[in-house]
């Protein structure tokens, strides 16, 4: 069971399966990106550029975002995706969205 802010969450709704924390967001994104792009997870760090280092094009980024949305039940809009350049920036965005979702449910 993953936690956010040290508070355990039961498995259930999509955002309850994974509720954030920057390290958890980074790990999830690393797994999804590695799987989608066919790269080794060890090649992915917070500083890794999706386009320059991993060769991801806009379609790849959109498909990764859809995988995140399906897995976590959060929506990432196109304007937000356009601002993301690195894996770390994507993890920060995801963490902020999950924090907002958890706060809205409280």
C-alpha positions as CSV (number, residue, x, y, z in Angstrom):
1,X,0.0,0.0,0.0
2,X,1.5,3.4,-1.0
3,X,1.1,6.4,1.1
4,X,1.1,10.2,0.8
5,X,2.3,12.3,3.6
6,X,2.7,9.2,5.8
7,X,-1.0,8.5,5.8
8,X,-1.9,5.0,4.5
9,X,-4.7,4.7,2.0
10,X,-6.8,1.6,1.3
11,X,-6.9,0.2,-2.2
12,X,-10.1,1.1,-4.0
13,X,-10.7,4.0,-6.3
14,X,-8.0,4.7,-8.9
15,X,-6.2,7.5,-6.9
16,X,-6.3,5.2,-3.8
17,X,-4.1,2.6,-5.5
18,X,-1.3,5.2,-5.6
19,X,-1.5,8.4,-3.8
20,X,1.7,10.2,-4.5
21,X,4.8,11.3,-2.8
22,X,7.5,12.5,-5.2
23,X,9.6,9.4,-4.9
24,X,6.6,7.2,-5.6
25,X,5.5,9.3,-8.6
26,X,9.0,9.1,-10.0
27,X,9.1,5.4,-9.6
28,X,5.7,4.9,-11.3
29,X,6.7,7.2,-14.2
30,X,10.0,5.5,-14.6
31,X,8.2,2.1,-14.9
32,X,5.6,3.4,-17.3
33,X,8.2,5.3,-19.5
34,X,10.6,2.3,-19.6
35,X,7.8,0.0,-20.6
36,X,6.3,2.4,-23.2
37,X,9.6,3.4,-24.8
38,X,11.4,0.1,-24.4
39,X,14.3,1.5,-22.4
40,X,16.0,0.2,-19.2
41,X,14.7,1.8,-16.0
42,X,18.4,2.5,-15.1
43,X,18.6,5.0,-18.0
44,X,15.8,7.2,-16.4
45,X,16.6,9.8,-13.8
46,X,14.7,13.0,-12.7
47,X,17.0,14.9,-15.1
48,X,16.3,12.7,-18.1
49,X,14.7,14.7,-21.0
50,X,11.8,12.8,-22.5
51,X,12.6,14.0,-26.0
52,X,16.3,14.6,-26.0
53,X,17.5,11.7,-23.9
54,X,14.8,9.1,-24.6
55,X,13.6,10.1,-28.0
56,X,10.0,10.5,-27.0
57,X,7.8,12.4,-29.4
58,X,4.5,14.1,-28.6
59,X,2.6,10.9,-29.3
60,X,4.7,9.0,-26.9
61,X,4.2,11.6,-24.2
62,X,0.5,11.6,-24.8
63,X,0.3,7.8,-24.6
64,X,2.4,7.8,-21.3
65,X,0.0,10.5,-19.9
66,X,-3.0,8.3,-20.9
67,X,-1.4,5.4,-19.0
68,X,-0.9,7.6,-16.0
69,X,-4.6,8.7,-16.2
70,X,-5.8,5.1,-16.5
71,X,-3.6,3.9,-13.7
72,X,-4.3,6.8,-11.2
73,X,-7.5,8.4,-12.3
74,X,-6.1,11.9,-12.7
75,X,-6.3,14.0,-15.8
76,X,-3.3,15.8,-17.3
77,X,-4.3,18.4,-19.9
78,X,-2.4,19.2,-23.1
79,X,-1.1,22.6,-21.8
80,X,0.4,20.9,-18.8
81,X,2.0,18.2,-20.9
82,X,3.5,20.9,-23.2
83,X,5.4,22.4,-20.2
84,X,6.9,19.0,-19.1
85,X,10.5,18.4,-20.4
86,X,12.0,16.0,-17.9
87,X,10.9,13.0,-16.0
88,X,11.4,14.9,-12.8
89,X,9.0,17.7,-14.0
90,X,6.5,15.0,-14.9
91,X,6.8,13.5,-11.4
92,X,6.3,16.9,-9.8
93,X,3.2,17.6,-11.9
94,X,1.8,14.2,-11.0
95,X,2.5,14.6,-7.3
96,X,0.8,18.0,-7.3
97,X,-2.3,16.6,-9.1
98,X,-2.5,13.7,-6.7
99,X,-2.1,15.9,-3.6
100,X,-4.9,18.1,-5.0
101,X,-7.1,15.1,-5.6
102,X,-6.5,13.7,-2.1
103,X,-7.3,17.2,-0.5
104,X,-10.5,17.4,-2.5
105,X,-11.6,14.0,-1.1
106,X,-10.8,15.0,2.5
